[in-house]
Amino acid sequence: MKVLKLAAVIDASGNLRLDIPTELSSGAVDVVVVVNPSIPDTSQTKSYDFSDLAGRLSWQGDSIAQIRKLRDEW
């Protein structure tokens, strides 16, 4: 088994092309590809920040009984 690490670019159509010379003899091989983005994807929309609601909501009922009920459903 041989582990190779290299930088690559995904083209505009979303394809990743790899041309890797190896010292292996010809024949069938298993290939595992792990894609880890180098630049974080900032196009994702941020989720709502619920911190402004902290302490403003009040629970009506027995919270412990509700938790037990939910756990019993599992």
N, CA, C and O of each residue as an XYZ file, in Angstrom:
296
protein
N       0.856     -1.177      0.000
C       0.000      0.000      0.000
C       0.895      1.232      0.000
O       1.947      1.259      0.639
N       0.461      2.233     -0.719
C       1.214      3.473     -0.818
C       0.256      4.637     -0.597
O      -0.826      4.672     -1.183
N       0.646      5.584      0.242
C      -0.177      6.761      0.521
C       0.441      7.946     -0.201
O       1.633      8.220     -0.062
N      -0.377      8.640     -0.968
C       0.071      9.820     -1.700
C      -0.744     11.017     -1.250
O      -1.965     10.928     -1.124
N      -0.077     12.134     -1.006
C      -0.784     13.365     -0.659
C      -0.358     14.432     -1.659
O       0.831     14.673     -1.867
N      -1.347     15.064     -2.271
C      -1.042     16.100     -3.235
C      -2.159     17.125     -3.260
O      -3.281     16.855     -2.830
N      -1.838     18.294     -3.764
C      -2.839     19.348     -3.924
C      -3.412     19.247     -5.328
O      -2.685     18.977     -6.284
N      -4.693     19.459     -5.448
C      -5.357     19.378     -6.748
C      -6.411     20.468     -6.834
O      -6.730     21.117     -5.838
N      -6.946     20.662     -8.024
C      -7.964     21.680     -8.259
C      -9.167     21.019     -8.912
O      -9.026     20.228     -9.845
N     -10.338     21.347     -8.418
C     -11.580     20.882     -9.033
C     -11.986     21.937    -10.055
O     -12.060     23.122     -9.731
N     -12.249     21.511    -11.281
C     -12.568     22.468    -12.339
C     -13.997     22.989    -12.210
O     -14.751     22.559    -11.338
N     -14.357     23.921    -13.091
C     -15.660     24.585    -13.024
C     -16.827     23.623    -13.163
O     -17.920     23.902    -12.668
N     -16.613     22.496    -13.828
C     -17.698     21.523    -13.981
C     -17.771     20.550    -12.811
O     -18.600     19.640    -12.811
N     -16.907     20.736    -11.813
C     -16.953     19.899    -10.622
C     -16.150     18.618    -10.720
O     -16.318     17.721     -9.895
N     -15.279     18.517    -11.713
C     -14.482     17.300    -11.902
C     -13.087     17.451    -11.316
O     -12.468     18.512    -11.403
N     -12.613     16.380    -10.724
C     -11.252     16.305    -10.212
C     -10.497     15.305    -11.073
O     -10.900     14.148    -11.192
N      -9.413     15.749    -11.665
C      -8.625     14.861    -12.523
C      -7.259     14.647    -11.879
O      -6.585     15.595    -11.479
N      -6.875     13.393    -11.791
C      -5.589     13.047    -11.204
C      -4.776     12.236    -12.208
O      -5.272     11.260    -12.771
N      -3.554     12.633    -12.428
C      -2.623     11.884    -13.261
C      -1.383     11.681    -12.400
O      -0.547     12.576    -12.276
N      -1.275     10.503    -11.810
C      -0.240     10.251    -10.822
C       0.663      9.112    -11.296
O       0.215      7.969    -11.388
N       1.919      9.408    -11.597
C       2.832      8.323    -11.936
C       3.188      7.538    -10.670
O       3.412      8.121     -9.609
N       3.235      6.230    -10.794
C       3.580      5.384     -9.649
C       4.699      4.435    -10.031
O       5.029      4.275    -11.206
N       5.266      3.821     -9.034
C       6.297      2.816     -9.260
C       5.693      1.416     -9.203
O       6.425      0.428     -9.135
N       4.379      1.324     -9.229
C       3.702      0.034     -9.135
C       3.682     -0.654    -10.490
O       3.704     -0.003    -11.535
N       3.641     -1.958    -10.457
C       3.540     -2.701    -11.712
C       2.109     -2.618    -12.226
O       1.187     -2.329    -11.463
N       1.925     -2.869    -13.511
C       0.586     -2.776    -14.087
C      -0.315     -3.855    -13.498
O       0.137     -4.957    -13.185
N      -1.571     -3.527    -13.354
C      -2.538     -4.452    -12.780
C      -3.613     -3.691    -12.026
O      -3.577     -2.464    -11.932
N      -4.555     -4.427    -11.498
C      -5.678     -3.818    -10.780
C      -5.223     -3.307     -9.412
O      -4.408     -3.939     -8.740
N      -5.752     -2.178     -9.021
C      -5.472     -1.599     -7.702
C      -6.764     -1.047     -7.126
O      -7.692     -0.716     -7.864
N      -6.819     -0.951     -5.819
C      -7.914     -0.259     -5.142
C      -7.450      1.163     -4.867
O      -6.327      1.377     -4.410
N      -8.307      2.128     -5.142
C      -7.968      3.535     -4.943
C      -8.974      4.139     -3.981
O     -10.182      3.984     -4.157
N      -8.474      4.829     -2.960
C      -9.323      5.536     -2.004
C      -8.997      7.014     -2.126
O      -7.832      7.402     -2.038
N     -10.010      7.839     -2.327
C      -9.814      9.281     -2.461
C     -10.558      9.976     -1.334
O     -11.758      9.772     -1.153
N      -9.840     10.798     -0.577
C     -10.448     11.619      0.468
C     -10.306     13.064      0.025
O      -9.189     13.547     -0.163
N     -11.417     13.755     -0.142
C     -11.389     15.144     -0.585
C     -11.646     16.033      0.621
O     -12.695     15.946      1.259
N     -10.679     16.887      0.925
C     -10.772     17.813      2.044
C     -10.572     19.218      1.494
O      -9.454     19.562      1.108
N     -11.621     20.047      1.444
C     -11.481     21.385      0.871
C     -10.391     22.188      1.581
O     -10.345     22.229      2.811
N      -9.523     22.821      0.809
C      -8.444     23.630      1.370
C      -8.959     24.968      1.876
O      -8.450     25.507      2.858
N      -9.960     25.494      1.208
C     -10.544     26.785      1.575
C     -11.949     26.521      2.094
O     -12.745     25.877      1.410
N     -12.270     27.010      3.299
C     -13.627     26.777      3.806
C     -14.676     27.388      2.888
O     -14.484     28.471      2.335
N     -15.781     26.679      2.738
C     -16.876     27.142      1.887
C     -17.658     28.211      2.636
O     -18.427     27.901      3.546
N     -17.462     29.476      2.254
C     -18.128     30.583      2.931
C     -19.472     30.911      2.308
O     -20.166     31.812      2.779
N     -19.854     30.192      1.252
C     -21.121     30.481      0.594
C     -22.314     29.932      1.374
O     -23.459     30.257      1.062
N     -22.055     29.101      2.388
C     -23.151     28.565      3.181
C     -23.746     29.685      4.030
O     -23.025     30.505      4.597
N     -25.058     29.702      4.105
C     -25.708     30.711      4.921
C     -25.561     30.342      6.384
O     -25.649     29.172      6.756
N     -25.340     31.335      7.194
C     -25.186     31.093      8.621
C     -26.550     30.801      9.225
O     -27.558     31.395      8.841
N     -26.562     29.882     10.171
C     -27.819     29.551     10.827
C     -28.182     30.664     11.812
O     -27.339     31.475     12.194
N     -29.422     30.682     12.202
C     -29.918     31.720     13.093
C     -29.243     31.624     14.448
O     -29.061     30.527     14.974
N     -28.874     32.747     15.012
C     -28.263     32.806     16.333
C     -29.377     32.978     17.362
O     -29.993     34.039     17.457
N     -29.622     31.927     18.124
C     -30.708     31.935     19.092
C     -30.317     32.565     20.428
O     -31.111     32.530     21.369
N     -29.131     33.133     20.539
C     -28.680     33.670     21.821
C     -29.557     34.823     22.311
O     -29.625     35.070     23.514
N     -30.223     35.526     21.406
C     -31.089     36.622     21.844
C     -32.357     36.117     22.535
O     -33.059     36.895     23.180
N     -32.654     34.826     22.406
C     -33.830     34.252     23.061
C     -33.505     33.644     24.422
O     -34.410     33.241     25.153
N     -32.234     33.577     24.765
C     -31.830     32.949     26.025
C     -32.467     33.671     27.209
O     -32.352     34.889     27.348
N     -33.136     32.902     28.051
C     -33.764     33.453     29.240
C     -35.121     34.081     28.997
O     -35.762     34.522     29.951
N     -35.580     34.139     27.767
C     -36.867     34.768     27.467
C     -38.005     33.764     27.329
O     -39.174     34.124     27.464
N     -37.670     32.519     27.063
C     -38.700     31.509     26.893
C     -38.978     30.846     28.231
O     -38.061     30.584     29.009
N     -40.231     30.580     28.486
C     -40.571     29.905     29.741
C     -41.203     28.563     29.416
O     -42.000     28.448     28.485
N     -40.841     27.548     30.194
C     -41.356     26.195     30.011
C     -42.594     26.039     30.869
O     -42.591     26.370     32.054
N     -43.651     25.532     30.259
C     -44.870     25.276     31.013
C     -45.053     23.777     31.099
O     -45.205     23.105     30.079
N     -45.040     23.255     32.295
C     -45.157     21.819     32.496
C     -43.936     21.290     33.231
O     -43.056     22.046     33.641
N     -43.907     19.982     33.385
C     -42.818     19.332     34.098
C     -41.745     18.925     33.086
O     -41.934     17.983     32.318
N     -40.633     19.635     33.093
C     -39.589     19.376     32.108
C     -38.967     17.993     32.284
O     -38.647     17.334     31.294
N     -38.791     17.543     33.521
C     -38.210     16.220     33.771
C     -39.127     15.128     33.234
O     -38.655     14.167     32.625
N     -40.431     15.267     33.453
C     -41.387     14.279     32.947
C     -41.359     14.244     31.422
O     -41.461     13.171     30.827
N     -41.225     15.389     30.793
C     -41.165     15.449     29.331
C     -39.904     14.763     28.809
O     -39.956     14.039     27.815
N     -38.780     14.987     29.473
C     -37.528     14.342     29.068
C     -37.649     12.834     29.188
O     -37.236     12.103     28.288
N     -38.216     12.360     30.298
C     -38.386     10.918     30.498
C     -39.307     10.325     29.437
O     -39.069      9.221     28.946
N     -40.353     11.059     29.088
C     -41.278     10.588     28.060
C     -40.560     10.435     26.718
O     -40.748      9.441     26.017
N     -39.740     11.424     26.364
C     -38.989     11.356     25.112
C     -37.995     10.199     25.118
O     -37.835      9.511     24.110
N     -37.331      9.986     26.246
C     -36.360      8.892     26.334
C     -37.049      7.538     26.261
O     -36.498      6.596     25.692
N     -38.242      7.428     26.827
C     -38.974      6.161     26.796
C     -39.419      5.800     25.380
O     -39.641      4.626     25.083
N     -39.550      6.797     24.506
C     -39.943      6.536     23.122
C     -38.845      5.821     22.352
O     -39.124      5.170     21.345
N     -37.616      5.929     22.801
C     -36.498      5.284     22.128
C     -36.589      3.821     22.367
O     -35.744      3.064     21.890
